[in-house]
Amino acid sequence: MAENQAILRLCILVLSLIFSLVFSVSSTPLCRTKSLDAIKQLNAKGPYIGLITVYPPEEDSFFKTGAFRPSPEHPFVDLSGRRFRVGTIHGKRVNAVAATQQMLDLFYIEGIIHFGIAGNVNNSLSIGDVTIPRQLSHTGIWDWLKPNGKLPSNDVAHLDFGSYNAPEGGANLLGRIGYSYEEFFSESGKPNTMEPIFWVNISEHWLHLASNLKENELVQCVNSSMCLPRKPKLVVGLKGSTANIFLDNPAYRDFLIQTFGVSSVDMESVAVVLTSLSNGFPVIVIRGLSDLAGGQPGKNPIDVFGPLAALNAAQIVVQFIKELP
């Protein structure tokens, strides 16, 4: 009886989903239909390089480079609350938006460039520098345990909050956290079979191409009275980390570089890279360093140097697109 009830519930769920699907398709809003028609026309002229950014100042800095030429027929397409901007850079077709999977599903794309700003946790780098990492990790997947909790054997690393007590000694009720891995699914793998992965590799052939880029166009001054102490540089091949955290803490900053050897921290890159790779597309990440992630005395300078860092990242994006075959 229980088994029959389970089957009945399953059938109702499936029928409900089918009904909802048919109902939704038959009632497609006119504006969505127009957008899908525009995408069909654009795809006939593809493929495109997909540009992914998530922070308005990053997008503003990209357009300030003056390299983007909007499509005369369809300069943008609005769909599902997102605006897809379409045009060319150095004669190459590009599509700029903040929704990776939706872009890959709808448009004729040949690869993804993710760019923006990041925090700097490497003391050999400086604000204004641009980093193109070779590997990224998601350092926000935690097993949060009691002070004496046993860490899972497959955790990559751990942090004991008690090690940061000031003054030293005594218990810390926050306990400890263990760093776990991502579950990676890809078109090249077996269906429904995940691969545990902590370090995510950037597409090798694009990374090699990026190693030949020049840094002579990077900006040093915010204005005539505020400049960085030295000319920014481009660094290719380091490590970066992503977590759903804005980092402005010197102790955790030091922990990340000492434990994982990362040089930059951001909140989006791993998601974009994993989505691209799981769908079988090449991807690269280009980040301008906007602050010291808590390593500075006083207030975080992201509001001052964020636009400069975003512009430097955008300049490298334009160079990279120019070098694409």
ABEGO torsion letter per residue (X at the ends): XAAAAAAAAAAAAAAAAAAAAAAAAAABBAAAAAAAAAAAAAAAAOBBBBBBBABAAAAAAAAAAGABBBBAABABBBBGGBBBBBBBBGGBBBBBBABAAAAAAABBBAEBBBBEBBBBABAABBBGBBBBBABBBBAABBBBBBAABBBBAABABBBBAAAABOBBEEBBAAEBBBBBBBBBBBAABBBGBBBBBABBBBBAAAAAAAAABBAAABBABABAABBBABBBBBBBGBBBBBBBBBBBBAAAAAAAAAAAGBABBBAAAAAAAAAAAAAGBBBBBBBBBABAGGABBEBBAAAAAAAAAAAAAAAAAAAAAAABX
